[in-house]
């Protein structure tokens, strides 16, 4: 499978715990995006990497959220001290250029 | 403020009907995307438009830059077309701003 891969697909965690999601983009795609989607809403932008550089962060990304793409390939999104409001689907996408984009299947987070 | 609005929010139609989903945006865009999202979350890119019209199979997407409006049409609709269709735009930067989606249900 050469698509965008996300892991885990589902995560249930207790409030206050830390969680980490991983995204493996399509090989050679230099652009990588993280979005968050809550039920009934369209996705919202969180952050964007070009290669290993994090070029933009949304104000939605509080200091409990951190994203990395250390070698310009896979990326991780960590949420510290999770809150119930963090429950959402976290979508990763990658693209080789601005006019095309490929999405992963998403990682569902439930904070109980 | 960069905004994308879609209508209708929900659409139910009989198999075979011609479907139209509308999208309007607030200010000038660099590109507009139509996306399809199935239950379970995965999103597939259907079209990217900056002008004119594109067609792929039974799907047609149009954009009118002057009116800041785009439409997605489905001809000869089929139950497998049931999904959420999302309009998203880039406003001169790399990130997508999404509409809230249109939930389409095609009844056999």
Interface residues (C-beta under 8 A of the other chain):
Chain A: X31 X33 X35 X37 X40 X41 X42 X43 X44 X45 X48 X50 X55 X56 X89 X91 X93 X98 X99 X100 X101 X102 X103 X104 X105 X106 X108
Chain B: X4 X30 X31 X33 X35 X40 X41 X42 X43 X44 X45 X48 X50 X86 X88 X90 X93 X94 X95 X96 X97 X98 X99 X100 X101
